[in-house]
Amino acid sequence: MATRSNKKVVPESRQALDQLKYEIAAELGLFVQSVSQADTEFAGEIGDLPLANRGYVPWSQLATRDAGSVGGEITRRLIAQAEQVLGSIH
């Protein structure tokens, strides 16, 4: 059986993907406006958010369906972006 890895092909993409993840979570209404209860795993990322938008996504408390919705939307946007780039090449 093949093993799966979340290792990034381009490690520098991590910050952009994290930003996209939080944007999508906020659009889906999964963003909570209280920092005091934030998951410590994402504490560094929370500090990077603008003061007006501070909050967190309680990833450990999300339903699998919600987490999948975020991942699915990331995939849709990345595919759309790739199609746009490839379409402009022709």
Number of C-alpha atoms within 10 A of each C-alpha: 3 4 4 6 6 5 8 9 8 7 8 9 10 13 11 9 13 12 14 17 18 19 16 18 22 17 11 13 11 19 19 16 14 12 14 8 11 17 15 9 10 13 12 9 14 20 12 10 14 9 9 7 13 15 20 24 22 14 17 10 10 12 10 10 9 16 16 12 15 21 14 12 16 17 12 12 12 14 12 12 12 12 12 11 11 10 9 8 7 5
